[in-house]
Amino acid sequence: MSSARVHSVHIDENDLELYCLGRATSRQLAPIERHLMECPLCVSRAHAALEYIDTLRSALKRIEESAEPDPVQSP
């Protein structure tokens, strides 16, 4: 995989997503983190992505919990 695509202005959407998911490669990390130190807009985009990821994880957890069978009760 190539290094992160930090365009002349902002971080590529796919690379930002990988970063927020903790899946960015070591080659991608430095340019992304360097850009985040200087760009409030991309920091805001990263926060929004992280909130979205947290919301999805919470929803999936609730779905999994509701799908679990009820424990068998003893008479």
C-alpha positions as a printed NumPy array, in Angstrom:
array([[  0.   ,   0.   ,   0.   ],
       [  1.291,   3.437,  -0.789],
       [  1.8  ,   6.218,   1.695],
       [ -1.175,   8.316,   2.727],
       [ -2.663,  10.616,   0.154],
       [ -2.559,  14.033,   1.737],
       [ -3.744,  16.253,  -1.053],
       [ -2.494,  19.777,  -1.386],
       [ -5.207,  20.776,   1.068],
       [ -6.696,  17.759,   2.915],
       [ -6.36 ,  14.075,   3.759],
       [ -7.925,  11.611,   1.329],
       [-11.271,  10.297,   2.652],
       [-10.199,   6.637,   2.492],
       [ -6.954,   7.291,   4.334],
       [ -8.767,   9.286,   7.015],
       [-11.181,   6.376,   7.471],
       [ -8.32 ,   3.878,   7.783],
       [ -6.636,   6.167,  10.304],
       [ -9.788,   6.46 ,  12.419],
       [-10.281,   2.703,  12.339],
       [ -6.679,   2.163,  13.448],
       [ -5.879,   0.43 ,  10.172],
       [ -3.504,   2.936,   8.593],
       [ -0.1  ,   1.517,   7.757],
       [  3.038,   2.827,   9.404],
       [  3.834,   4.543,   6.094],
       [  0.49 ,   6.344,   6.137],
       [  0.615,   7.485,   9.757],
       [  3.312,  10.177,   9.584],
       [  1.785,  12.278,   6.782],
       [ -1.721,  11.943,   8.232],
       [ -0.646,  12.915,  11.734],
       [  1.516,  15.756,  10.442],
       [ -1.454,  17.109,   8.483],
       [ -3.803,  16.744,  11.473],
       [ -1.416,  18.878,  13.542],
       [ -1.931,  21.723,  11.074],
       [ -5.482,  21.373,   9.73 ],
       [ -8.495,  22.034,  11.97 ],
       [-10.866,  20.996,   9.171],
       [ -9.339,  17.518,   8.917],
       [ -9.329,  17.223,  12.722],
       [-13.056,  17.983,  12.607],
       [-13.534,  15.395,   9.857],
       [-11.628,  12.845,  11.959],
       [-13.796,  13.594,  15.011],
       [-16.945,  13.168,  12.924],
       [-15.65 ,   9.871,  11.529],
       [-14.804,   8.617,  15.022],
       [-18.278,   9.561,  16.293],
       [-19.835,   7.734,  13.35 ],
       [-17.702,   4.654,  14.012],
       [-18.673,   4.707,  17.708],
       [-22.358,   4.997,  16.77 ],
       [-22.1  ,   2.034,  14.408],
       [-20.27 ,  -0.071,  16.994],
       [-22.911,   0.737,  19.625],
       [-25.73 ,  -0.136,  17.222],
       [-24.079,  -3.429,  16.291],
       [-23.599,  -4.282,  19.953],
       [-27.293,  -3.598,  20.661],
       [-28.302,  -5.736,  17.674],
       [-26.068,  -8.596,  18.815],
       [-27.4  ,  -8.373,  22.364],
       [-31.035,  -8.382,  21.225],
       [-30.375, -11.397,  18.994],
       [-29.007, -13.499,  21.848],
       [-31.457, -16.183,  22.965],
       [-33.013, -15.798,  26.388],
       [-31.439, -18.08 ,  28.96 ],
       [-33.454, -21.185,  29.753],
       [-35.219, -20.715,  33.025],
       [-35.419, -23.605,  35.481],
       [-38.941, -24.531,  36.675]])
